[in-house]
Amino acid sequence: MPAKGSMSEAETRLRCAVCGKPQEVRFKPFCSKRCAQIDLGRWLKGAYAIPGRDEDEGDGTNPPDADPGEGG
């Protein structure tokens, strides 16, 4: 009987990031090359995005191009 929390139990609980089927070690974190390609397509189309700051955010004391160290 395998020990509780063994690697084989952990692997059976991991699911594909796209379709939810069990992950395949070869395509981790996906179950197949197809799901990996679907995910890549989503990134390339911009479906996933890492949020960033808007350029106009700030306190307004220094313009974005100004260097505070310059004497001007």
PDB file as gemmi writes it, atoms N, CA and C in Angstrom:
CRYST1    1.000    1.000    1.000  90.00  90.00  90.00 P 1                      
ATOM      1  N   MET A   1       0.844  -1.185   0.000  1.00  0.00           N  
ATOM      2  CA  MET A   1       0.000   0.000   0.000  1.00  0.00           C  
ATOM      3  C   MET A   1       0.886   1.244   0.000  1.00  0.00           C  
ATOM      4  N   PRO A   2       0.690   2.182  -0.956  1.00  0.00           N  
ATOM      5  CA  PRO A   2       1.527   3.382  -1.002  1.00  0.00           C  
ATOM      6  C   PRO A   2       1.297   4.273   0.215  1.00  0.00           C  
ATOM      7  N   ALA A   3       2.342   4.977   0.595  1.00  0.00           N  
ATOM      8  CA  ALA A   3       2.243   5.881   1.731  1.00  0.00           C  
ATOM      9  C   ALA A   3       1.289   7.029   1.404  1.00  0.00           C  
ATOM     10  N   LYS A   4       0.578   7.497   2.421  1.00  0.00           N  
ATOM     11  CA  LYS A   4      -0.351   8.612   2.233  1.00  0.00           C  
ATOM     12  C   LYS A   4       0.421   9.845   1.778  1.00  0.00           C  
ATOM     13  N   GLY A   5      -0.086  10.528   0.749  1.00  0.00           N  
ATOM     14  CA  GLY A   5       0.597  11.706   0.233  1.00  0.00           C  
ATOM     15  C   GLY A   5       1.724  11.381  -0.721  1.00  0.00           C  
ATOM     16  N   SER A   6       1.760  10.148  -1.231  1.00  0.00           N  
ATOM     17  CA  SER A   6       2.839   9.783  -2.150  1.00  0.00           C  
ATOM     18  C   SER A   6       2.695  10.534  -3.469  1.00  0.00           C  
ATOM     19  N   MET A   7       3.743  10.532  -4.260  1.00  0.00           N  
ATOM     20  CA  MET A   7       3.760  11.254  -5.518  1.00  0.00           C  
ATOM     21  C   MET A   7       2.653  10.773  -6.453  1.00  0.00           C  
ATOM     22  N   SER A   8       2.370   9.474  -6.490  1.00  0.00           N  
ATOM     23  CA  SER A   8       1.348   8.970  -7.385  1.00  0.00           C  
ATOM     24  C   SER A   8      -0.031   9.518  -7.019  1.00  0.00           C  
ATOM     25  N   GLU A   9      -0.324   9.671  -5.733  1.00  0.00           N  
ATOM     26  CA  GLU A   9      -1.593  10.270  -5.316  1.00  0.00           C  
ATOM     27  C   GLU A   9      -1.653  11.742  -5.696  1.00  0.00           C  
ATOM     28  N   ALA A  10      -0.545  12.452  -5.530  1.00  0.00           N  
ATOM     29  CA  ALA A  10      -0.517  13.875  -5.864  1.00  0.00           C  
ATOM     30  C   ALA A  10      -0.722  14.071  -7.358  1.00  0.00           C  
ATOM     31  N   GLU A  11      -0.098  13.213  -8.165  1.00  0.00           N  
ATOM     32  CA  GLU A  11      -0.240  13.342  -9.612  1.00  0.00           C  
ATOM     33  C   GLU A  11      -1.665  13.068 -10.067  1.00  0.00           C  
ATOM     34  N   THR A  12      -2.364  12.162  -9.410  1.00  0.00           N  
ATOM     35  CA  THR A  12      -3.734  11.855  -9.820  1.00  0.00           C  
ATOM     36  C   THR A  12      -4.684  12.996  -9.478  1.00  0.00           C  
ATOM     37  N   ARG A  13      -4.331  13.842  -8.549  1.00  0.00           N  
ATOM     38  CA  ARG A  13      -5.183  14.969  -8.177  1.00  0.00           C  
ATOM     39  C   ARG A  13      -4.955  16.185  -9.064  1.00  0.00           C  
ATOM     40  N   LEU A  14      -3.823  16.280  -9.741  1.00  0.00           N  
ATOM     41  CA  LEU A  14      -3.528  17.428 -10.584  1.00  0.00           C  
ATOM     42  C   LEU A  14      -4.326  17.339 -11.869  1.00  0.00           C  
ATOM     43  N   ARG A  15      -4.885  18.456 -12.284  1.00  0.00           N  
ATOM     44  CA  ARG A  15      -5.738  18.494 -13.465  1.00  0.00           C  
ATOM     45  C   ARG A  15      -5.165  19.438 -14.514  1.00  0.00           C  
ATOM     46  N   CYS A  16      -5.510  19.168 -15.757  1.00  0.00           N  
ATOM     47  CA  CYS A  16      -5.093  19.990 -16.887  1.00  0.00           C  
ATOM     48  C   CYS A  16      -5.609  21.411 -16.693  1.00  0.00           C  
ATOM     49  N   ALA A  17      -4.782  22.380 -16.983  1.00  0.00           N  
ATOM     50  CA  ALA A  17      -5.145  23.781 -16.817  1.00  0.00           C  
ATOM     51  C   ALA A  17      -6.195  24.235 -17.833  1.00  0.00           C  
ATOM     52  N   VAL A  18      -6.407  23.476 -18.899  1.00  0.00           N  
ATOM     53  CA  VAL A  18      -7.366  23.864 -19.931  1.00  0.00           C  
ATOM     54  C   VAL A  18      -8.671  23.088 -19.815  1.00  0.00           C  
ATOM     55  N   CYS A  19      -8.597  21.756 -19.785  1.00  0.00           N  
ATOM     56  CA  CYS A  19      -9.816  20.942 -19.867  1.00  0.00           C  
ATOM     57  C   CYS A  19     -10.179  20.222 -18.577  1.00  0.00           C  
ATOM     58  N   GLY A  20      -9.266  20.145 -17.626  1.00  0.00           N  
ATOM     59  CA  GLY A  20      -9.571  19.514 -16.355  1.00  0.00           C  
ATOM     60  C   GLY A  20      -9.289  18.025 -16.283  1.00  0.00           C  
ATOM     61  N   LYS A  21      -8.841  17.420 -17.377  1.00  0.00           N  
ATOM     62  CA  LYS A  21      -8.475  16.000 -17.345  1.00  0.00           C  
ATOM     63  C   LYS A  21      -7.184  15.839 -16.543  1.00  0.00           C  
ATOM     64  N   PRO A  22      -6.866  14.625 -16.093  1.00  0.00           N  
ATOM     65  CA  PRO A  22      -5.606  14.428 -15.363  1.00  0.00           C  
ATOM     66  C   PRO A  22      -4.387  14.860 -16.197  1.00  0.00           C  
ATOM     67  N   GLN A  23      -3.442  15.516 -15.546  1.00  0.00           N  
ATOM     68  CA  GLN A  23      -2.233  15.975 -16.231  1.00  0.00           C  
ATOM     69  C   GLN A  23      -1.403  14.804 -16.720  1.00  0.00           C  
ATOM     70  N   GLU A  24      -0.710  15.022 -17.821  1.00  0.00           N  
ATOM     71  CA  GLU A  24       0.263  14.073 -18.337  1.00  0.00           C  
ATOM     72  C   GLU A  24       1.638  14.676 -18.053  1.00  0.00           C  
ATOM     73  N   VAL A  25       2.509  13.916 -17.419  1.00  0.00           N  
ATOM     74  CA  VAL A  25       3.825  14.421 -17.035  1.00  0.00           C  
ATOM     75  C   VAL A  25       4.538  15.047 -18.231  1.00  0.00           C  
ATOM     76  N   ARG A  26       4.401  14.435 -19.381  1.00  0.00           N  
ATOM     77  CA  ARG A  26       5.074  14.911 -20.591  1.00  0.00           C  
ATOM     78  C   ARG A  26       4.627  16.315 -21.011  1.00  0.00           C  
ATOM     79  N   PHE A  27       3.383  16.683 -20.693  1.00  0.00           N  
ATOM     80  CA  PHE A  27       2.831  17.964 -21.137  1.00  0.00           C  
ATOM     81  C   PHE A  27       2.472  18.884 -19.965  1.00  0.00           C  
ATOM     82  N   LYS A  28       3.000  18.606 -18.795  1.00  0.00           N  
ATOM     83  CA  LYS A  28       2.670  19.332 -17.575  1.00  0.00           C  
ATOM     84  C   LYS A  28       2.694  20.835 -17.787  1.00  0.00           C  
ATOM     85  N   PRO A  29       1.717  21.612 -17.398  1.00  0.00           N  
ATOM     86  CA  PRO A  29       0.547  21.323 -16.581  1.00  0.00           C  
ATOM     87  C   PRO A  29      -0.698  20.966 -17.399  1.00  0.00           C  
ATOM     88  N   PHE A  30      -0.510  20.399 -18.558  1.00  0.00           N  
ATOM     89  CA  PHE A  30      -1.628  20.042 -19.435  1.00  0.00           C  
ATOM     90  C   PHE A  30      -1.727  18.528 -19.581  1.00  0.00           C  
ATOM     91  N   CYS A  31      -2.801  18.083 -20.229  1.00  0.00           N  
ATOM     92  CA  CYS A  31      -2.987  16.648 -20.434  1.00  0.00           C  
ATOM     93  C   CYS A  31      -2.487  16.213 -21.803  1.00  0.00           C  
ATOM     94  N   SER A  32      -2.320  17.159 -22.730  1.00  0.00           N  
ATOM     95  CA  SER A  32      -1.937  16.807 -24.095  1.00  0.00           C  
ATOM     96  C   SER A  32      -1.306  18.006 -24.786  1.00  0.00           C  
ATOM     97  N   LYS A  33      -0.697  17.736 -25.920  1.00  0.00           N  
ATOM     98  CA  LYS A  33      -0.124  18.808 -26.721  1.00  0.00           C  
ATOM     99  C   LYS A  33      -1.221  19.752 -27.207  1.00  0.00           C  
ATOM    100  N   ARG A  34      -2.399  19.183 -27.482  1.00  0.00           N  
ATOM    101  CA  ARG A  34      -3.526  19.999 -27.942  1.00  0.00           C  
ATOM    102  C   ARG A  34      -3.889  21.069 -26.909  1.00  0.00           C  
ATOM    103  N   CYS A  35      -4.013  20.677 -25.641  1.00  0.00           N  
ATOM    104  CA  CYS A  35      -4.346  21.644 -24.598  1.00  0.00           C  
ATOM    105  C   CYS A  35      -3.224  22.671 -24.412  1.00  0.00           C  
ATOM    106  N   ALA A  36      -1.986  22.237 -24.544  1.00  0.00           N  
ATOM    107  CA  ALA A  36      -0.867  23.174 -24.455  1.00  0.00           C  
ATOM    108  C   ALA A  36      -0.947  24.206 -25.578  1.00  0.00           C  
ATOM    109  N   GLN A  37      -1.304  23.769 -26.777  1.00  0.00           N  
ATOM    110  CA  GLN A  37      -1.431  24.677 -27.916  1.00  0.00           C  
ATOM    111  C   GLN A  37      -2.616  25.632 -27.740  1.00  0.00           C  
ATOM    112  N   ILE A  38      -3.710  25.138 -27.185  1.00  0.00           N  
ATOM    113  CA  ILE A  38      -4.865  26.003 -26.910  1.00  0.00           C  
ATOM    114  C   ILE A  38      -4.464  27.109 -25.950  1.00  0.00           C  
ATOM    115  N   ASP A  39      -3.738  26.749 -24.892  1.00  0.00           N  
ATOM    116  CA  ASP A  39      -3.298  27.733 -23.911  1.00  0.00           C  
ATOM    117  C   ASP A  39      -2.356  28.750 -24.536  1.00  0.00           C  
ATOM    118  N   LEU A  40      -1.417  28.290 -25.355  1.00  0.00           N  
ATOM    119  CA  LEU A  40      -0.494  29.198 -26.037  1.00  0.00           C  
ATOM    120  C   LEU A  40      -1.271  30.166 -26.921  1.00  0.00           C  
ATOM    121  N   GLY A  41      -2.249  29.657 -27.647  1.00  0.00           N  
ATOM    122  CA  GLY A  41      -3.073  30.523 -28.496  1.00  0.00           C  
ATOM    123  C   GLY A  41      -3.798  31.589 -27.696  1.00  0.00           C  
ATOM    124  N   ARG A  42      -4.273  31.230 -26.521  1.00  0.00           N  
ATOM    125  CA  ARG A  42      -4.944  32.212 -25.664  1.00  0.00           C  
ATOM    126  C   ARG A  42      -3.987  33.322 -25.242  1.00  0.00           C  
ATOM    127  N   TRP A  43      -2.751  32.947 -24.897  1.00  0.00           N  
ATOM    128  CA  TRP A  43      -1.753  33.971 -24.535  1.00  0.00           C  
ATOM    129  C   TRP A  43      -1.454  34.872 -25.722  1.00  0.00           C  
ATOM    130  N   LEU A  44      -1.274  34.279 -26.903  1.00  0.00           N  
ATOM    131  CA  LEU A  44      -0.911  35.071 -28.074  1.00  0.00           C  
ATOM    132  C   LEU A  44      -2.042  35.995 -28.528  1.00  0.00           C  
ATOM    133  N   LYS A  45      -3.283  35.593 -28.311  1.00  0.00           N  
ATOM    134  CA  LYS A  45      -4.433  36.423 -28.683  1.00  0.00           C  
ATOM    135  C   LYS A  45      -4.735  37.494 -27.638  1.00  0.00           C  
ATOM    136  N   GLY A  46      -4.084  37.417 -26.495  1.00  0.00           N  
ATOM    137  CA  GLY A  46      -4.305  38.404 -25.443  1.00  0.00           C  
ATOM    138  C   GLY A  46      -5.447  38.055 -24.508  1.00  0.00           C  
ATOM    139  N   ALA A  47      -5.914  36.815 -24.541  1.00  0.00           N  
ATOM    140  CA  ALA A  47      -6.983  36.409 -23.641  1.00  0.00           C  
ATOM    141  C   ALA A  47      -6.516  36.437 -22.194  1.00  0.00           C  
ATOM    142  N   TYR A  48      -5.240  36.177 -21.984  1.00  0.00           N  
ATOM    143  CA  TYR A  48      -4.647  36.290 -20.662  1.00  0.00           C  
ATOM    144  C   TYR A  48      -3.823  37.567 -20.655  1.00  0.00           C  
ATOM    145  N   ALA A  49      -3.871  38.286 -19.567  1.00  0.00           N  
ATOM    146  CA  ALA A  49      -3.076  39.498 -19.465  1.00  0.00           C  
ATOM    147  C   ALA A  49      -2.610  39.672 -18.033  1.00  0.00           C  
ATOM    148  N   ILE A  50      -1.411  40.148 -17.886  1.00  0.00           N  
ATOM    149  CA  ILE A  50      -0.886  40.460 -16.569  1.00  0.00           C  
ATOM    150  C   ILE A  50      -1.191  41.933 -16.336  1.00  0.00           C  
ATOM    151  N   PRO A  51      -1.969  42.251 -15.306  1.00  0.00           N  
ATOM    152  CA  PRO A  51      -2.350  43.648 -15.092  1.00  0.00           C  
ATOM    153  C   PRO A  51      -1.132  44.508 -14.784  1.00  0.00           C  
ATOM    154  N   GLY A  52      -1.167  45.717 -15.280  1.00  0.00           N  
ATOM    155  CA  GLY A  52      -0.095  46.664 -15.041  1.00  0.00           C  
ATOM    156  C   GLY A  52      -0.674  48.019 -14.699  1.00  0.00           C  
ATOM    157  N   ARG A  53       0.185  48.935 -14.395  1.00  0.00           N  
ATOM    158  CA  ARG A  53      -0.257  50.289 -14.070  1.00  0.00           C  
ATOM    159  C   ARG A  53      -0.524  51.070 -15.335  1.00  0.00           C  
ATOM    160  N   ASP A  54      -1.494  51.967 -15.273  1.00  0.00           N  
ATOM    161  CA  ASP A  54      -1.705  52.906 -16.365  1.00  0.00           C  
ATOM    162  C   ASP A  54      -0.583  53.924 -16.337  1.00  0.00           C  
ATOM    163  N   GLU A  55      -0.217  54.462 -17.496  1.00  0.00           N  
ATOM    164  CA  GLU A  55       0.888  55.415 -17.561  1.00  0.00           C  
ATOM    165  C   GLU A  55       0.575  56.720 -16.839  1.00  0.00           C  
ATOM    166  N   ASP A  56      -0.696  57.086 -16.772  1.00  0.00           N  
ATOM    167  CA  ASP A  56      -1.041  58.372 -16.170  1.00  0.00           C  
ATOM    168  C   ASP A  56      -1.236  58.290 -14.653  1.00  0.00           C  
ATOM    169  N   GLU A  57      -1.006  57.112 -14.060  1.00  0.00           N  
ATOM    170  CA  GLU A  57      -1.117  57.000 -12.617  1.00  0.00           C  
ATOM    171  C   GLU A  57       0.066  57.679 -11.946  1.00  0.00           C  
ATOM    172  N   GLY A  58      -0.140  58.161 -10.771  1.00  0.00           N  
ATOM    173  CA  GLY A  58       0.930  58.788 -10.017  1.00  0.00           C  
ATOM    174  C   GLY A  58       0.407  60.005  -9.280  1.00  0.00           C  
ATOM    175  N   ASP A  59       1.293  60.659  -8.573  1.00  0.00           N  
ATOM    176  CA  ASP A  59       0.867  61.818  -7.794  1.00  0.00           C  
ATOM    177  C   ASP A  59       1.012  63.126  -8.568  1.00  0.00           C  
ATOM    178  N   GLY A  60       1.578  63.079  -9.769  1.00  0.00           N  
ATOM    179  CA  GLY A  60       1.677  64.263 -10.605  1.00  0.00           C  
ATOM    180  C   GLY A  60       2.852  65.168 -10.294  1.00  0.00           C  
ATOM    181  N   THR A  61       3.724  64.782  -9.362  1.00  0.00           N  
ATOM    182  CA  THR A  61       4.832  65.657  -9.005  1.00  0.00           C  
ATOM    183  C   THR A  61       5.962  65.617 -10.026  1.00  0.00           C  
ATOM    184  N   ASN A  62       6.212  64.473 -10.634  1.00  0.00           N  
ATOM    185  CA  ASN A  62       7.269  64.344 -11.636  1.00  0.00           C  
ATOM    186  C   ASN A  62       6.670  63.816 -12.929  1.00  0.00           C  
ATOM    187  N   PRO A  63       6.851  64.526 -14.043  1.00  0.00           N  
ATOM    188  CA  PRO A  63       6.405  63.969 -15.316  1.00  0.00           C  
ATOM    189  C   PRO A  63       7.147  62.662 -15.593  1.00  0.00           C  
ATOM    190  N   PRO A  64       6.562  61.718 -16.334  1.00  0.00           N  
ATOM    191  CA  PRO A  64       7.188  60.414 -16.564  1.00  0.00           C  
ATOM    192  C   PRO A  64       8.578  60.489 -17.175  1.00  0.00           C  
ATOM    193  N   ASP A  65       8.865  61.499 -18.003  1.00  0.00           N  
ATOM    194  CA  ASP A  65      10.163  61.591 -18.681  1.00  0.00           C  
ATOM    195  C   ASP A  65      11.190  62.397 -17.887  1.00  0.00           C  
ATOM    196  N   ALA A  66      10.780  63.039 -16.819  1.00  0.00           N  
ATOM    197  CA  ALA A  66      11.701  63.883 -16.060  1.00  0.00           C  
ATOM    198  C   ALA A  66      12.576  63.038 -15.140  1.00  0.00           C  
ATOM    199  N   ASP A  67      13.844  63.404 -15.048  1.00  0.00           N  
ATOM    200  CA  ASP A  67      14.762  62.741 -14.138  1.00  0.00           C  
ATOM    201  C   ASP A  67      14.902  63.636 -12.921  1.00  0.00           C  
ATOM    202  N   PRO A  68      14.504  63.182 -11.732  1.00  0.00           N  
ATOM    203  CA  PRO A  68      14.569  64.030 -10.544  1.00  0.00           C  
ATOM    204  C   PRO A  68      15.981  64.460 -10.185  1.00  0.00           C  
ATOM    205  N   GLY A  69      16.991  63.776 -10.722  1.00  0.00           N  
ATOM    206  CA  GLY A  69      18.373  64.131 -10.416  1.00  0.00           C  
ATOM    207  C   GLY A  69      18.907  65.250 -11.291  1.00  0.00           C  
ATOM    208  N   GLU A  70      18.218  65.621 -12.359  1.00  0.00           N  
ATOM    209  CA  GLU A  70      18.697  66.675 -13.260  1.00  0.00           C  
ATOM    210  C   GLU A  70      18.421  68.056 -12.649  1.00  0.00           C  
ATOM    211  N   GLY A  71      19.361  68.960 -12.831  1.00  0.00           N  
ATOM    212  CA  GLY A  71      19.221  70.312 -12.310  1.00  0.00           C  
ATOM    213  C   GLY A  71      18.410  71.207 -13.224  1.00  0.00           C  
ATOM    214  N   GLY A  72      18.223  70.796 -14.464  1.00  0.00           N  
ATOM    215  CA  GLY A  72      17.344  71.453 -15.387  1.00  0.00           C  
ATOM    216  C   GLY A  72      17.779  72.666 -15.979  1.00  0.00           C  
TER     217      GLY A  72                                                      
END                                                                             
